[in-house]
Amino acid sequence: MARKTFERRLASETWLIPDDIRTRLDDLEYALDKLDDHYDWNRIVTEGDKIVFESTNELREMVRKDLLLRPNFLVRAYRKRKSQSSPV
């Protein structure tokens, strides 16, 4: 159920997703599908967690580059705005 929902939502947003990010998402899906070949539940969970963690980090960096954001840009912007506001 979750996989079908993910695929449907991803397909509906394809026009928003750059090709390199879409390719990385396809690689993630393929890697997770390969885990279905294993019958060892612990291995599926452990390797799946590692795959998702690494993919999330890579995708985060790819999105930052695509949006031309520096790391922690939003945190710095929030702190700057907060420091400029005066107490009421």
Buried (B, 14 or more C-beta within 10 A) or exposed (E): EEEEEEEEEBEEEEEEBEEEBBEBBEEBBEBBEEBEEEEEEEEBEEBBEEBEEEBEEBBEEBEBEEEEEEEEEEEEEEEEEEEEEEEE
